[in-house]
Amino acid sequence: MDGIKKFHILVSALLVVCVLLVACSNEKAIENSKGPIIIRVATVQPDNHSITIALNKMKKYIESESDNKYEVRIFGNGVMGGNSETLELLQFDTLDLVATSGSNLELYSDAYKIFGIPYLFKDERSFRKVMQNEEFVNKIYNSTLNANIKGVQWFANGVNNFYSPKKIENAEDLKGLKVRVQASEANVNMVRGFDAAAVVLAYGEVYTALQNKVIDVGTNPETALVQMKHGEVAKYYSKTEHQIFTDILIANTKFLDRIKEDKDLFENAYKLVNEVQVKEWDKQIQNLRAEAIEMGVEFIDVDKTSFIEAQKPVRDKLLASSEELQNLFKLVQKIQGE
């Protein structure tokens, strides 16, 4: 045990040193007018993920269009820490941009809880229509300004469905089961609405938890089946489409002030990163579905009626807790109906 403790202490110390070096390096780069201005971007996603691919396209665009005035450095694979750590570094102005799950931003703004409302969107097409509405996304992006961070673009993150070693064909099938969720009040309440038990676990722990029956059900897009190999231990994937989340590219507000004179350049870069990511996501998801079927996963088309009915009290309770969420919900319904 002593050896393990020493190892963890050493890793923690190295991380602190790394953060301090990055912070100092950032300040020096900005002060040095002869060299490029360094922009630091972090994501927990691996190099082959659609978000990382899109961020690299953004890097090339910014560097090329600015005639190398800026140098974009992308830290992928979680090397700068998990979502919580990178958001803290973003607030400290050590990082300039972070790609993170919208559910992680609930800690900074209740507005992001809107994405946790079950069956908020009719389908993925409706979700994208809403996210292309400037009025809606600006309300979301600006909701975190008090924390000195602001959203600048959204990413497609797929549709959440339930998957399990057991068949799930209606809401009753979830009763009493243990369902893994991210640390989010909205997610926990959603699972409880099915009379199931919510188990908060890190994404990387889901495979083992399913294997050892610590949980009975996962809830992720199809990517988890192949990229995280969850399809090896959960052979039934039920297309319940109960939640559609988004990932967000979020910026430090001081960084946004520093690049004000090149605002148009960066606005174009943010549009590019969205276009590339959504296109790459759609391409990858089709390939991953085919791979999952080859792994032996059975995709189940369910009648969503019982699932929607079970979640109405959850939705109503969440909306009653916040006038801001009520207004956002009404706006979403208006946009979907247009």
CORDA-V223664 format. One record per run of one state. SS is the DSSP state (H for helix, E for strand, L for the rest). FROM is the first residue (numbers start at 0). TO is the last residue. If there is no record, write none. Layout:
ss=SS from=FROM to=TO
ss=SS from=FROM to=TO
This chain:
ss=L from=0 to=0
ss=H from=1 to=30
ss=L from=31 to=35
ss=E from=36 to=42
ss=L from=43 to=48
ss=H from=49 to=64
ss=L from=65 to=68
ss=E from=69 to=74
ss=L from=75 to=81
ss=H from=82 to=90
ss=L from=91 to=95
ss=E from=96 to=100
ss=H from=101 to=106
ss=L from=107 to=108
ss=H from=109 to=115
ss=L from=116 to=122
ss=H from=123 to=130
ss=L from=131 to=132
ss=H from=133 to=141
ss=L from=142 to=143
ss=H from=144 to=146
ss=L from=147 to=147
ss=E from=148 to=163
ss=L from=164 to=169
ss=H from=170 to=173
ss=L from=174 to=176
ss=E from=177 to=180
ss=L from=181 to=183
ss=H from=184 to=191
ss=L from=192 to=195
ss=E from=196 to=199
ss=L from=200 to=201
ss=H from=202 to=210
ss=L from=211 to=215
ss=E from=216 to=219
ss=L from=220 to=221
ss=H from=222 to=226
ss=L from=227 to=228
ss=H from=229 to=231
ss=L from=232 to=234
ss=E from=235 to=251
ss=H from=252 to=257
ss=L from=258 to=258
ss=H from=259 to=294
ss=L from=295 to=296
ss=E from=297 to=299
ss=L from=300 to=303
ss=H from=304 to=319
ss=L from=320 to=321
ss=H from=322 to=336
ss=L from=337 to=337
